[in-house]
């Protein structure tokens, strides 16, 4: 069997489910100089962000397909079987190790190597579904009866290497290689003013993270951030009520918060990012010019504070509004 290093010149398949996954996959392709690759991108909803990130990774692919998850059980078994039976790859790269579509593609396609990469902070929050998730017995029986040979545990046991944007953190397997969301060449292109800095407030889906009165909580946040100079506000895509109408908003259709913050890092020597256990902060935790601050508060749910402490373990600092 060929080593993992030798597959860089062979045709491989990247299976992506989210914009972040496509960004990490693109970094792997770039860093490892992978010349021939296919892309299968599946999503339950179609929006500008999904499409733009699919287009970005698919533009140089040998074959690519954007698949909206509309087929109901068990039709997607036959749909994916028809699409991948007979396809041969030297390696398949996946991130959503719990997903039945990934399990089916691994079942139907022919491949020599299996590699994994991050799906987000679920990879390093150790009570997440990737560490503490038992598929109901009836589902396992049904999937097996219909021919599915893979499961999350089997993927973890067979993955030869895991690529992670969380440098130095324990992950789903022991063999982990760091991959940065920003290349060394991009850092070299930075044309920043010495000692310049800006502040970014990452909005949240407040009814999900706040225990009590959301409006009162946001007033407390507003008082805290109105004292910050050179402040940008990035709203959460699920938050419909605008509690911070006077703040300078930073948005662009098709771009993630991570994309917007990385753009700021090319203008400012230091970007201070304030959030509430934000996944974007986890994803940017290894970028040297970005300083993360995560809120810890009695006003937040216990689960939210728990995730904040995980972020602090990665090097973030806490801030308080109480």
C-alpha positions as CSV (number, residue, x, y, z in Angstrom):
1,X,0.0,0.0,0.0
2,X,1.2,3.5,-0.9
3,X,2.1,5.9,1.9
4,X,-0.1,9.0,2.5
5,X,2.6,11.3,1.1
6,X,2.6,9.5,-2.2
7,X,-1.1,10.2,-3.0
8,X,-0.6,13.9,-3.7
9,X,-0.2,13.2,-7.4
10,X,-3.2,10.9,-7.6
11,X,-6.9,11.7,-8.1
12,X,-8.6,12.1,-4.7
13,X,-12.1,13.0,-3.6
14,X,-13.0,15.7,-1.1
15,X,-16.5,15.5,0.5
16,X,-17.6,18.8,1.9
17,X,-20.8,19.9,3.7
18,X,-20.1,23.5,4.9
19,X,-18.2,26.6,3.8
20,X,-15.6,26.0,6.5
21,X,-15.0,22.5,5.3
22,X,-14.5,23.7,1.8
23,X,-12.0,26.3,3.1
24,X,-10.0,23.7,5.0
25,X,-10.1,21.3,2.0
26,X,-8.8,24.1,-0.2
27,X,-5.9,24.7,2.1
28,X,-5.1,20.9,2.1
29,X,-5.2,21.0,-1.8
30,X,-2.9,24.0,-1.8
31,X,-0.4,22.9,0.9
32,X,-0.1,19.4,-0.4
33,X,0.0,20.5,-4.1
34,X,-2.8,18.1,-5.0
35,X,-3.2,18.3,-8.8
36,X,-6.2,16.1,-9.5
37,X,-9.2,16.0,-7.3
38,X,-13.0,15.6,-7.3
39,X,-15.4,17.5,-5.1
40,X,-18.8,16.4,-3.8
41,X,-20.5,19.2,-1.8
42,X,-23.8,18.4,-0.1
43,X,-26.1,20.8,1.7
44,X,-29.6,20.9,3.0
45,X,-30.1,24.5,2.0
46,X,-28.8,26.5,-0.9
47,X,-27.7,30.1,-0.3
48,X,-25.0,32.5,-1.6
49,X,-22.4,31.5,1.0
50,X,-22.7,27.8,0.2
51,X,-22.6,28.4,-3.5
52,X,-19.6,30.8,-3.4
53,X,-17.5,28.4,-1.3
54,X,-18.5,25.4,-3.5
55,X,-17.5,27.4,-6.6
56,X,-14.2,28.3,-5.0
57,X,-13.1,24.8,-4.4
58,X,-14.7,23.4,-7.5
59,X,-13.1,25.7,-10.0
60,X,-10.0,23.6,-10.5
61,X,-11.6,20.2,-9.8
62,X,-11.6,17.4,-12.3
63,X,-15.2,16.7,-11.4
64,X,-17.5,18.5,-9.0
65,X,-21.1,18.2,-7.9
66,X,-23.3,20.3,-5.6
67,X,-26.0,18.0,-4.2
68,X,-29.0,19.4,-2.3
69,X,-30.2,16.9,0.3
70,X,-33.8,16.6,-0.9
71,X,-34.1,12.8,-1.4
72,X,-35.9,11.1,1.5
73,X,-34.9,7.9,3.2
74,X,-34.2,5.4,1.7
75,X,-34.0,7.0,-1.8
76,X,-30.6,8.6,-1.1
77,X,-29.1,5.2,-0.8
78,X,-29.8,4.4,-4.4
79,X,-29.0,8.0,-5.6
80,X,-25.5,7.9,-4.0
81,X,-24.9,4.3,-5.1
82,X,-25.6,5.3,-8.7
83,X,-23.3,8.3,-8.4
84,X,-20.3,6.6,-6.8
85,X,-20.4,3.0,-7.7
86,X,-17.4,2.3,-10.0
87,X,-15.6,5.5,-9.0
88,X,-12.0,4.8,-8.0
89,X,-9.8,7.1,-5.8
90,X,-6.5,6.9,-4.3
91,X,-7.8,8.7,-1.2
92,X,-11.1,10.2,0.1
93,X,-11.0,13.2,2.5
94,X,-14.0,13.8,4.7
95,X,-15.0,16.0,7.7
96,X,-18.6,15.1,8.6
97,X,-17.7,11.7,10.0
98,X,-21.1,11.2,11.6
99,X,-23.0,11.8,8.4
100,X,-24.9,9.0,6.6
101,X,-24.1,10.4,3.1
102,X,-20.4,10.2,3.9
103,X,-20.8,6.7,5.1
104,X,-22.6,5.7,1.9
105,X,-20.0,7.2,-0.4
106,X,-17.3,5.3,1.5
107,X,-19.4,2.2,1.0
108,X,-19.9,2.6,-2.7
109,X,-16.7,4.1,-3.9
110,X,-13.4,2.3,-4.3
111,X,-10.4,3.9,-2.5
112,X,-7.1,3.1,-1.0
113,X,-6.7,5.7,1.7
114,X,-9.1,7.5,4.1
115,X,-8.1,10.9,5.6
116,X,-10.2,13.2,7.7
117,X,-10.2,17.0,8.4
118,X,-12.0,19.3,10.8
119,X,-15.7,20.0,10.7
120,X,-15.4,22.8,13.2
121,X,-15.1,23.0,17.0
122,X,-16.9,19.8,17.4
123,X,-13.5,18.2,16.7
124,X,-12.0,19.7,19.9
125,X,-15.0,20.1,22.2
126,X,-14.7,16.7,23.9
127,X,-18.4,16.3,24.9
128,X,-19.5,16.9,21.3
129,X,-21.2,14.4,19.1
130,X,-17.8,13.3,17.7
131,X,-16.9,11.9,21.1
132,X,-20.2,11.2,22.8
133,X,-22.8,10.1,20.3
134,X,-24.4,6.7,20.2
135,X,-26.4,6.0,17.0
136,X,-29.7,4.3,18.0
137,X,-29.6,0.5,17.5
138,X,-32.6,0.5,15.2
139,X,-30.8,2.9,12.8
140,X,-27.6,0.8,12.8
141,X,-29.6,-2.3,12.0
142,X,-31.5,-0.6,9.2
143,X,-28.5,1.0,7.7
144,X,-26.5,-2.2,7.8
145,X,-29.5,-4.1,6.3
146,X,-29.5,-1.6,3.4
147,X,-25.8,-2.2,2.7
148,X,-24.1,0.7,4.5
149,X,-20.7,-0.6,5.7
150,X,-19.4,2.6,7.4
151,X,-20.0,4.3,10.7
152,X,-18.4,7.1,12.7
153,X,-16.3,4.7,14.7
154,X,-15.1,2.9,11.7
155,X,-14.0,6.1,10.0
156,X,-12.1,7.1,13.2
157,X,-10.4,3.8,13.3
158,X,-9.5,3.7,9.6
159,X,-8.4,7.4,9.1
160,X,-4.7,7.5,8.4
161,X,-4.2,11.2,9.1
162,X,-6.4,14.1,10.3
163,X,-5.8,17.7,9.2
164,X,-6.7,20.3,11.8
165,X,-6.8,24.1,12.0
166,X,-6.6,23.8,15.8
167,X,-2.8,23.6,16.4
168,X,-1.8,21.3,19.3
169,X,-5.3,20.2,20.3
170,X,-6.4,16.6,20.8
171,X,-8.6,15.4,17.9
172,X,-10.7,12.5,16.7
173,X,-7.5,10.4,16.0
174,X,-4.0,10.6,17.4
175,X,-2.2,11.4,14.1
176,X,-2.9,15.0,13.4
177,X,-1.3,17.5,11.0
178,X,-1.9,21.3,11.4
179,X,-3.2,23.2,8.4
180,X,-3.6,27.0,8.6
181,X,-6.6,28.9,7.2
182,X,-4.1,31.6,6.0
183,X,-1.0,30.9,4.1
184,X,2.5,32.2,4.8
185,X,2.4,34.0,1.5
186,X,-0.8,35.9,2.5
187,X,1.0,37.0,5.7
188,X,3.9,38.2,3.7
189,X,1.5,40.3,1.6
190,X,0.2,42.2,4.6
191,X,0.8,45.9,4.3
192,X,-0.2,47.1,7.8
193,X,0.7,50.2,9.9
194,X,2.8,49.3,12.8
195,X,0.9,48.9,16.1
196,X,-2.4,49.5,14.4
197,X,-5.4,47.5,15.7
198,X,-9.1,47.2,15.4
199,X,-11.9,45.5,17.5
200,X,-14.4,43.1,16.1
201,X,-17.6,42.2,18.0
202,X,-19.0,38.9,16.7
203,X,-22.8,38.7,17.2
204,X,-24.5,35.6,18.4
205,X,-27.9,33.9,18.2
206,X,-28.8,35.5,21.5
207,X,-31.9,33.5,22.4
208,X,-29.8,30.3,22.2
209,X,-26.9,31.5,24.5
210,X,-28.7,33.8,27.0
211,X,-30.6,32.4,30.0
212,X,-32.8,35.4,30.7
213,X,-33.9,38.6,29.1
214,X,-32.2,38.9,25.7
215,X,-32.9,42.6,25.2
216,X,-31.5,43.5,28.6
217,X,-28.4,41.4,28.0
218,X,-27.8,43.1,24.6
219,X,-28.0,46.5,26.3
220,X,-25.2,45.4,28.6
221,X,-23.2,44.3,25.6
222,X,-23.9,47.6,23.9
223,X,-22.6,49.6,26.9
224,X,-19.5,47.5,26.9
225,X,-18.6,47.8,23.2
226,X,-19.6,51.5,22.8
227,X,-16.4,52.2,24.7
228,X,-14.2,50.4,22.1
229,X,-12.6,52.4,19.4
230,X,-12.3,51.3,15.8
231,X,-15.1,48.8,16.3
232,X,-16.7,46.5,13.7
233,X,-19.8,44.4,14.3
234,X,-20.5,41.2,12.4
235,X,-24.1,40.0,13.0
236,X,-24.9,36.3,13.4
237,X,-26.8,35.1,10.3
238,X,-29.6,33.5,12.4
239,X,-30.1,36.6,14.6
240,X,-33.0,38.6,13.0
241,X,-33.5,41.3,15.7
242,X,-30.9,44.1,15.4
243,X,-29.9,45.1,18.9
244,X,-26.9,47.1,17.8
245,X,-28.2,49.4,15.1
246,X,-25.7,52.1,15.8
247,X,-22.6,49.9,15.4
248,X,-20.6,49.8,12.2
249,X,-21.6,46.6,10.6
250,X,-19.1,44.4,8.6
251,X,-20.9,42.1,6.2
252,X,-20.6,40.8,2.6
253,X,-22.8,38.3,0.9
254,X,-21.2,35.0,0.4
255,X,-18.4,35.5,3.0
256,X,-18.1,34.0,6.5
257,X,-17.1,35.9,9.6
258,X,-13.7,34.3,9.3
259,X,-13.3,35.7,5.8
260,X,-14.1,39.2,6.9
261,X,-11.8,39.0,9.9
262,X,-8.9,37.7,7.8
263,X,-9.4,40.6,5.4
264,X,-9.1,43.0,8.4
265,X,-5.8,41.2,9.3
266,X,-4.3,42.5,6.1
267,X,-5.1,46.1,7.1
268,X,-4.3,46.0,10.9
269,X,-1.4,44.6,12.7
270,X,-3.7,43.2,15.4
271,X,-7.3,42.3,15.2
272,X,-9.1,41.9,18.6
273,X,-12.0,39.6,18.2
274,X,-14.7,39.5,20.9
275,X,-17.4,36.9,20.9
276,X,-19.6,34.5,22.8
277,X,-17.9,31.1,22.4
278,X,-18.1,31.7,18.7
279,X,-17.1,29.0,16.3
280,X,-15.3,31.6,14.2
281,X,-13.1,32.3,17.1
282,X,-12.2,28.6,17.4
283,X,-11.4,28.6,13.6
284,X,-9.1,31.6,13.9
285,X,-7.4,30.6,17.1
286,X,-4.1,29.7,15.4
287,X,-3.8,33.0,13.4
288,X,-1.0,34.9,15.1
289,X,-2.3,38.5,14.4
290,X,-5.7,37.7,15.9
291,X,-6.4,38.0,19.6
292,X,-9.6,36.2,20.8
293,X,-11.7,37.3,23.8
294,X,-14.7,35.2,24.8
295,X,-17.5,36.3,27.2
296,X,-17.9,34.5,30.5
297,X,-21.1,35.5,32.3
298,X,-23.8,34.3,34.7
299,X,-26.3,35.6,32.1
300,X,-25.2,32.8,29.7
301,X,-26.2,29.2,29.7
302,X,-23.9,26.7,31.4
303,X,-23.2,25.1,28.0
304,X,-22.2,28.4,26.5
305,X,-19.7,29.1,29.3
306,X,-18.4,25.6,29.0
307,X,-17.6,26.2,25.3
308,X,-16.0,29.5,26.3
309,X,-13.6,27.7,28.7
310,X,-12.7,25.4,25.8
311,X,-11.8,28.4,23.7
312,X,-9.8,29.8,26.6
313,X,-7.8,26.6,26.7
314,X,-6.8,27.4,23.1
315,X,-5.4,30.7,24.2
316,X,-8.3,33.1,24.2
317,X,-8.9,35.5,27.1
318,X,-12.1,36.0,28.9
319,X,-14.0,39.3,29.2
320,X,-17.0,40.2,31.4
321,X,-20.0,42.6,31.2
322,X,-21.7,41.8,34.6
